[in-house]
Amino acid sequence: MATGADGRSGVADADATHAETPSDGGGDSDGPAEASGRPVDTGGDAVDSEEADGDAAGAGAQPSEAEAEIAAQRALRERIERRKAEKTAPVEAGAKLSGQAADLLAAVRAVESGAKSGDAFFASPAPAPRRVAPAPAPTPGAGPAAPSRVAPVAGPAAAAPEAVASVRAVLAEGGAPEALAAPVAGVLGERAGQVLRDDPWQLLSVPGVRPEQADGFARALLGPECGPGDERRTAALVGWLLERAAVQGHTALESGAVRKALAEHKVPDPDEAIQHAVAEGVVLVFQDGGADDADSDEPVEVLLGLDRYALAEESLADGLARLASTFSDEAAEAGSWDAGGVSPSAAGLIRAVASNGLVAHSGGEAARAEPASLLVVARGLGLRAYAASHSADGRRRLAAAIDDASASVTVAGLLAGTEGPGRDEDGALALDLLVVLDAPQLDVETAAGLVESLADGTRLVLSGDPGVLSSAGAGRVFADLLAARACPHIVSRTPDPGPIGELVSGIGIGELNQVEAPGKEVVIVPVRDAGEAVHRTVQLVADSVPRAFGLSPAQIQVITPGHGGSAGTRALNAALKQRLNPGPGRFGGFDPGDRIAHVPAPGRTLPGTVVSADADGLHLDCEGTPVVVPKDRVETTVRHAWALTAHQATGMRWPAVVVVLPGDAAPALSRPWIYTAFSRGERHLSVVHGVDQALPRAVTEIPDRPRTTRLRTLLQPPAESPAAQESAS
């Protein structure tokens, strides 16, 4: 990495330092802004779990993993419903399980110990192959049709005033903040007040509420009759743990990790708690790992998951298999796809897409030219071909590469029907080829909704850089697809150019190399403490980088590991606002001209600027699109954005980037984080470096933050399948 002659920045020369301020905790997240003064702490403990990478094998006419697990879940749900129908009185708190639940407990323990084969518990007759039902045709003026089964996740519905009032009364009785009334009513529905009174731990279903807060609320309502083993408490805790795990990217957790976490929350019998949660339908149970052989001594891994993510993963696996298997050459014969005049890497991608319905493509930023060439060829054949990017910036960059803005959309805009071709009379997206760029940013629910919107015979290409951070939502769709080898995989050989490209390429393979940067493309700015880090960052953005490269501060993006901390986004944005756009913050902390990030949903970050505010809310300009954020949503969905986290910056690029690494950021660093942050700059990268050896150690020793998912197992093809063969150009 390059430095100036004195070991400091070649473009910055700081002459003052600031005292380091105490850290208030960090955490890289691109969810809604954390509002100051909120009644409930939004922090949470991560549940430790090991990544489930079990290989599935199939032979002959044996049912697939997806079919067997779907059948098992149906049988389990039937048993659950029968048990519920048989119940004539509430189960006393702490009572031992019996009947169907006791059978489930014995079965899970036997499978986990290896005493019995998993087949006895999980196997059942396979259902008929599922055919994806098309979405209903849109009616005039009704807008686009939604995907058939997996719909985008929406926030809590607006609750009726009567429901909010009833919840407010219960909250007041239990000593909880009345500000939670609307969220609770939105989650629990019209009878929210009575539901909350009967089961105070339902408060945990509201994002941001922690177990100790729900416990205090329950004690205030129920008195001495409630205890740590109350079945209402344990069921709510199991669901809460899995929801918290989803925030960390997991779609399921190993049962042992859940038991350990329950014990930490003083649950007296974690085994019983899990089985009660399964029997009540709070969670689903799955087998994963290598226990197909009855003679195997290898223990079976039992996973627990929420039904929303289980259904999404199963639907996605089915949909990907459908696209791969139902492709027909009738749309365009492979021989008619002319790959002449393009790079060898692009030609390999075009040939693969010509004869396959599902293709994976991986490479760095320069490799985006290959899907662009594919689009040009496909459109030349008369096919309805589109590319969807994670961000509006990605859409704009692709449109410039192919000189056709109409072929480039965002994933969110495509699904919402505001961009792209719209839907046909059957509710499917009206296209023949879809290339999804930034594929690592697809969470499992978005991916399932997208795939289910594609008709039989549509070609799908999932393209992205496997080195960047995974999605903000649950799942690791692109990584699981590559690991399963379920379709042809084209690996680009096109390197990213220049010193930044050389640096990032080394990071991708675990090496932090020195690079020659004669034009000061890469500069290291060493700092002693967080105060100096903030001071030098402001100096770089406001003066040094603009002077050296002829840029404006608006073309420079600051990236830091977390929102909190002494040099997190909050501290940096406060300092940058004071220098670049000072003002009293008269619009809820914002002034006209402030650089902001609007987060309408987790995982979506829309950069923009503040225009004005009135009774309707805060008026923003998000890259040319006017947006009005209601006043009650400003605090949770809008934050200043001179500084972003790497998750928020994923999918976007700027002429220059300043990456800030204060000393307290070391625990948050990993190879994907560094790779993502360093690769956001096109012409210049400054690294404000205060983590000493934590930076090279993260590159070489922390390759990824593991996620537990089931998609790889569901996608795993039979051994020796031709689809499992990987091709490279």
N, C-alpha and C positions, 0 to 999 in steps of 0.2 A: 504494500500500500504506500502511496506517495505522501511525503511531507515536505515542508519548506526546509531551507538550509539550516534553520535553527531548531529543527525538530517540531516546529509549530506549523500552523496553517500558512500556505503560500498566498492566501488572499485575505487573511484576517490577522490583526495584531491587537489583541485586547490589552488594555492597560489598567484594568480594574477588576476586582472580584467582588462578589456579594456573599454575604453570610448564608450558609446552607440552612434551609428551613426544614422543620420536621416533616417526615413522610406521613401521609395519610392513607397509604396503601395504594397499590396500583392494580393493574390487571388489564390486559389487552382485550378489549371488547368493542364491538361495533354496534351494540344495542343502543337503546335510547339513552339520552343523557341522564346522569345521576343528578337529581335535583337537590339543591341544598335545602335543608330544613324539612325533608320528607319525613313523615311519621314513622316509617319502617325502614330499617337498615336493609339494603339490597345485597349485602355481601353474603357469602355462603361457603361452606366447606365443600371441597371436591371429594368425591368418593373414589378411592384408589381402586383400580381394576386393571387386569391384564388384557391385552388385546387378543380378541378371539380370531385366530386365523386358521381355524380347522379346515382341512381339505375334505371335500365330499366326493365320494365315488359312486358311480352308478353303472349298471350293466343291463343289457337286454331291455326287457320291458318293465324293469323295476320302476316304481314311482319315483319321481324326482324329489329332491329335498323340499322344494317349495310345496309340492302336492302333499307330501307326507305331513309336513308341519301344519299346513292349512287344515288337513283332515283331523290332526291331533287337536288343534285349537277348537274346531267345531265340536268334537267329542267332549273336550274339556268344558266348553261353554254349556253344552247340554247337561253335563253333570252339575255344573254350578247352578243352572236354572232349576234343576230338580231339587237340589239342596235348599235353595231359597224358598221353593214352593212348600217344602216339608217343614220349614221353620214355623213354629206357632208362638214363640215368645223370644224376646231378645236374649242373646247369649250374655251371661253374666261376665263382667270384666274379670279377666284372668283365668276363666274357666278353661279346662283342657279340651282339645278338639276331639271329635268323635265322628263316626260315620264316614261320609265321603271325604271330609277334610283329613281325617286321620289316615285314610287309605292313601291320599295324595302325599302326606308327610312321609309315610313308610316307603312309598315308591321312590320319592326323590332321594331319601337317604340311602336306599338300596342301590340306586343308579349311581349316585355320587361316590359311594364306597367301592363300586365295582363288583358288588355281590350279584347284581343282576345286569343283564343286557339292557341297554336303553330301548330296545325294540318293544319290550313288554309294556313300557310306559308311554312311549311316544308314537309307535307305529299304529296305523289303522288303515282300512281300505282307502285307496287313493280316490279322490273325487274325479269326476269327468274334467278334462282339460278346460281351463277357463278361457272364454272368448271375451275380449274387452268390449263391453257394451258402449256404443257411441253415445256421446252426450246428445241431449235433445236439440233439435234444430232451433235456432234462435227465432223468436217471433219479431215482427217488425217493431223497431224502436226499443226492443228489450235488451239490446247489447249482446255481447258475445256469450256463447254458452260456456259453462264451466266444465272442467274435466269430470269424467263420469263418477269416479269414486273418491279420488284424493284431491281435495280442494285446498287452495292456499289457506294458510292459517291466518285467521283474523283476530283482532283484539276482542275483548269482552263486548258483548252486545249492549246497547243502551238499555238500561233497566227502567221499568215503570216507576214513577214517583212513589207509589204505594209500597213497592218492594224496597226501595231505598229507605223510606221512612221506617219500615219494620226492622230492617237491618240496623239502622242507626240506633234504634231503641235498644237492641240486643247488645250492640257494641258498647253503648254507654253503660249498660248494666254490668258488663264484664270489664270495664275500664280500658277499652281499646279506642284508638283514635277514630273519631267520627268520619275523618277523611277517607276511611276505608269503605264506607257504606256503598258508594256507587260501584267500585270494583267488585266487592263481594256480591252485590245484587246482580251485576253483569255476568259473573261466573256461575252463581248458584241458581239464578232464575227467579220466577215470580214468588216462590215459596221460600226465598232465601232466608228470611227472618226465622221461620220455624225450623228450617234445616240447620241453621247455625245454632239455634238454641238446643236442638236435640243432639248435635254433634259439633261442639265448639272447635274441634281440630280441623273442620272444613275450612277454617281461616287459612290453613296452609295452602289452599288451592289458589290463593291470590299471590301473584308474583311479588317477591320482596319480603314476605312474612317468614320469620324464622321459627323453628320449633320451640325455643324458649319463650317466645312471645305468645305463641298459640297455647303453650302450657299454662302460662300465667292467666290468659283469658279463660281457659277451661276451668282453672281452679276458682276463679272469681264467680263463674256461673254455676259450677257443679258442687263446689265445696269438697268435703273430705271423701266423697264417693269416687272421685277420679284418682287414678294412679298411673304409674309408668307403664303398667301392663294392660291398661284399658284397650280393648280391641279397636275402639274407634281411633284411639291415638296411634296404635301400631300400624293400622291400615293406612292412615293418613301419612305417617312417616315413610312407609315404603313407597307410596306414590311420590312424596316430596323428594326422596332420595333419587328416584329415577328421573324426575323433572330436573333436578339439579345436575344430574349426570348428562342430560341432554344439552344443557347449557355448555358443558365441557366437550360436546361433540359425540357422546356415546348414544347409540340407539338401544343398548341393552347393557346389563351389568352381570358379572358372574355372581352367583348366589352367595358365595363366600364373602365377597366384598360387601354385599348388602347386609349379611349377618353381622359382620364386623362393625359396620356403621351403625346398625341398630343397637348393638351392645354399647357403643360410645354414647348413644342417646338414652342409656339406662333402661332399655327394654329388657325385662327379666328373661324372656325366652325368645330369642331371635328366630329360631326354627319355627316355633308356633306362630309367630307374627307373620312370617313369610307365607306359611301355608294358609293362614286366615286370609291374607291379602289375595292369594291365588283363588281361594274358594269364593271370595266375594267379588271376583272379577276386577279387582283393582289393577292387577298385573297379570301377564301371561308368562308361561314357563316354556323354555325351549331347550332342546339338546343340541350341543355343538361339540365338535372335536372328533377324535378318531375312535369311536366305539361301535362301528358297524360290524366288526368282527366279534362274534360271540366269544371266541377264545382269547381275545385281547385282554391283557392285564392293565391296559392304559385306562385311567379313570375318565369318566365322562364329565365334561364341563356342562353345568346347568346354568342357563342364562335366564334372567328375568327382564321383561321389557313391558313398556306401555303399549296398548293396542294401536295407538295412532302411528307409532314408528314401526311396529311390526307389520301393520297393514301396508304402510308406505313401502317398506323394503320388499315385501312379497309382491305387491303390485308392480313395483319397478322391475324386479327380476323377471316377472311374467312378461311385462311389456318389452323389455330388451330382447328376451328370447323370441317374442312374437315378431319383432322387426327383423331380427336376424334370420328367422326361418321362413318368413312369408314373402321375402323379397322375390320379385319377378323381373326377368329381363325384358318383359314386354314394354316397360316404360321407356327403355332406351337400351339397345344392344351394346354390350361392352365394347365391341369393336368400333362403335361410332364415337367413343370418347377420345378425342384427339388431344394427346398430351404433348404435342410438339411445341417447341418454343418456350418451354418452362424449365425450371431447374430440375435436376434429377430427383430431389426430395419431393417437389411438387408432383412430378410425374408418377412417383411411387404412390402418393396419396390418391391421385386421380385414378390410377389403375385399380387400386383396392376398392374405391367407392363404386367404380363401374360394375363390379361383380359381387358386391356385398351390401347387405342392408344395414349393417352396423359396423362401424370402424372407429378405432381409437387412434388419436394422433397426438404426439407429445413433442415438445420443443420449447425453446426460449422465446423471447420477444421477437427476434428476427424470423422465427419459424411461422409467425402469423401470416407471412406472405404466401405460404403454401395453401392454406384454406382459401385465401383470396384468389389464387390461381384456379383452384377447384371451382369456386363460384362463377368465375368468368367462363370456364369451359361448360359448366352445367347450364348456365343461362344461355350460352350460345346454342345449346341443343334444344332450347325452348322449354326447359324444365323450370318449374316454380321453385327456385333455389334462394334460400335466405341464410344469413348468419346472425346468431344472437350472442351478444356480449353481456358480461356481468354489469357493466357501467355504461353511462352515456358517453364517457370519454373513450372507452373501447369501441363503441359503435361508431363514433366519429372517426377514429383512426382507421378502422376497417373500410369505412365508406371512402376515405381519401385514397386508400390503397387500390380499390377497384374502380374508383371514379363513378360510383353508382350508389348514392345515398339510399335509394329505395330498397336495396338488398340487405341493409344492415339495420338491426333492431336490438333492443335489450330483451333479456329473458322476461323481466317483469312486464314490459310493454307488450310483448308477444302474447303472454298468457292473459293479460287483461284485455286484449283486443284493441289497444290504443295504437299499436304499431304493427306493421307487417300485413299479411294477406287476409287476415280475418279467418272465419270458419266457414266450412261448406255446409250443405243442407243436413249432413249427418252429425254436425257438431265438431268434426275434426278440423285441425288447422289445414287450410287450403294450400298445401305445398307438397313438393316431390322430394326435396332435399333440404335438410336442416343441419347446419354446422353450428354447434354450440362451442364458442370460444370461452376461455376462462373456466373450463369444465371443473377444475378443483373447487370452485366456489359454489357448485350445486349442492345444496343440502338434500337429504333423501326425500323430503316431502315435495319440494319444488321439482326435483327430477322426476318423481312419480307423476305429478300433475302434467309435466311437459310430455313425458313419454306416452301417457294415456291419451293425450290430445293428438297423437300422430296416427294416421290411418294405416292399415296394412299396405305394405309396398312402399312406404316412405323410407327414404334413406336417411340415416342419422349418423353424424360424425361428432364425436365428443373430443374436443381438442383443448389442450392446455399445457401448462408448465408444471410438471409434477413436483418441482422444487419449492413452489410457493406454499403459503399457509392454506390449510383446508378451510372448508366453509365455516361461516359463523354459526350456522344451524347444525342440527344433529346429522351424523353420517359422514362418510368419506367416499362418495359415489365414484369419483374418478379413480382413486387409488384402489378401491375394491375391484373395479372393472379391469384394471391393468393386472392386478394380482391374480384374478380368476382366469385370465387368458381366455376369456369367453368370446373374443372376436379378433380379427386381424388388428395388429398394433403397428402403426407406422411411426418410427422414431426419426425425427428430423436430424440431419447432420449439419444444419445451417447454424454457425456460431453467432452469438451476439457480438457486434463489432466494438472496437475501441477499448480503452482501459477499463471502463465500467463493465463492459461485457466480459473481458478477461477476468476481472476480479470476481464477478458473480458466477462465472462458469466454474472457477476453482471452489468457491463456497459450495456449489451444488454437489461436488464430490468429496466434500469434507476437508478442503484445504484453503487456508487463508494466506494467500500469496502476496508478496510485494509486486506491484505493477508499475511500469513506467508510465508517467502521466506528464509529458512535456508541456501540454496545454493546461495544466492544473485541472484536469478532468476529475481527479480524485485527490482529496486533501484531507489530512488528519489534523484535528484540532484538539490537542490534549488539554484536559482541565483537571483541577485538583478537587473540586467539590461541586455540588449542585448549583450553588449560587453563581459560580463562574460559568457553569454550563448554560444557565439561562442568559447571562450577560453576553456571552460569545454568540449564542444562537441569534439573539436580537441583532447583534452587530453584523452577523453574516447575512441575515435576511434583508435588513434595512439598508446596508451600505456595501459590504465587501463583495458579495457575489454579484449584485446588480452592476457595480462599477467594473468588475473584471470581465463579465460576460454580456454586458449590454441588455440585461433583463430588468423587468420590474419586479417588485416584491410579490405581486400577484402571481408571477410565474414560478415562484419558489415555494416548495412545500416542506414543512417541518414534520418529521415522523419520530415518535417516541414510544416506548413500550406500553405505557399505561396512562389512564386519565388522572390517577392520583399520584402522590409522590411529590418530592421537592422539585422535580423537573418533569412532571407529567404534563398532559395536555392542558389541564386547568392553569397551572402555574405559567407555562409558556404562553398560552393564549392571553392571559392577563397582561403579561409583559409586552407581547407583540401588539396587542390592541393599544396599550398606552403609547407605544412608539408610532404605530402606523395609522391608527384611526381613533384618537382619544375622544372621549365623550362620557356623558353621565350615565349611559345605559338606560335611557328613559323609556324604552320599550321592553320592559321585563329584563333588563340587563343588556339590551342590544341597542345599537344606534345605526342610522342609515349608513351604508358603506361597509358595515362589519362583514367580514368573511365568515361564513357559517357552513355547517354540515347539517342537513335535514335528514333525519332517520325515520321515515314513515313506517318502517317495519324492520325487525332485527335482520341484519345482513345486508340492508340496502342503505347506502350513504349517498345522498345527493348534495354535491357541493354547490354553493351559491353565495349570494350577498343579500343583505337586508335592504329593502327599498323603503318601507314605511310601515306604519301600524295604524289601525283604526278599530272601530267596534267589532269588525269581523275577525280581527286577529292580526298576526304578523305577516306582512307581505314580503315575499322573497322572490328573487330572480335566480332560479336554478338552471344555469347554463342556457339562458334564453327562454326558459319556460316559467311563466308566472305561477307561483304557489302561494296560497293563503293558509296559514296554520292557525287554527282557532286558539284563543287565548288560553284555554285550559289544557292545550296540548303543547304549548311552547316550551314549558319547563322540562318536559320529558322527551321531546323529539328534536329539539334544536340546540346546538352548542356552537361555540366559536370554533373556527377550523383553520386558523393559521397553522395550528399543530393538530395532527391526527395520529391515531394508532396505526400500526401496520395492517391490521385487519380492515380498518376503514379505508386505507389507501389501496388495498388490493384491487386489481383490475384497472387502475388509473396510472397515468404517467405525467410527469411535469418536466419542463426544461432543466430544472435544478432541484435537488433535494438535499435537505440538511437532516441527518439522522442523529438524534441526541441520545446518548447512552450514559446517564448519570450513574454513580456508584450503586445506588439502591435498585437499579434496573437489572442487575446481574441474574437474579433468580428467574426472571421472565424470558431470558434469552434462549433461543434454540436455533439450529441451523435453518429451518424454514422461515423463522422470523427474520433473521439477518438477511437471508437470501431475498425475501420479499421486500424488506425496507431498502436494501442497497440497490435493488433493480428498478426502483421507481423513477430514477433520474435518467433523462435522455442525454444531457450534455455535461452535467456536473453533479458530483456527489461530495458533500462535506460530512465528515463523521466527527461529531463532538464527543470525544472519547474520554470517559472517566471510569471505565470498568476494568482497567488493567488487563489481567490474563483471562478474565471471564469471557472476553470476546473470542479469542482463538479456541478456548476450551469448549465453548458452545458450538462452534463450527465443527470441531473434530469429534466431540463426544456426545452431543445431544442431537441426534438425527431427526427426532420427531417426538411429539407428544402423543403417545398411543391412544387410539380410540377403539372401543369395543363395538363392533357392528356385526350384522349377520349377512349382509349382502354378498360378500365374497362366497360364503358357503352356498347361498341360494343360486349364485351364478355359476358355480363350479361345473364345467362340462365333464362328461365321461372321459376317462383316460383315453388317450390317443385320438381324441376328436380333432378333425381337421381345423375346427374353429379355434383350437387352442394353440395353433402354430403362429408364432410371432414372426412378422416380416419387418424388415428394416430397409430403408433406402439411404 
